[in-house]
């Protein structure tokens, strides 16, 4: 609950952050999504088998 309240506070103008900070965060988030999509198209879905970790 405390984490939700803290995050909600930080994304409001009450925190005193500049609008440019939010735009930068949005751009970086978009870049991350694009890189994830490119990786998913090139590599494909990776199958993970936890049972092979003991070997």
Secondary structure, 3 states (H helix, E strand, C coil): CHHHHHHHHHCCHHHCCCHHHHHHHHHHHHHHHHHHHHHHHHHCCCCCCHHHHHC
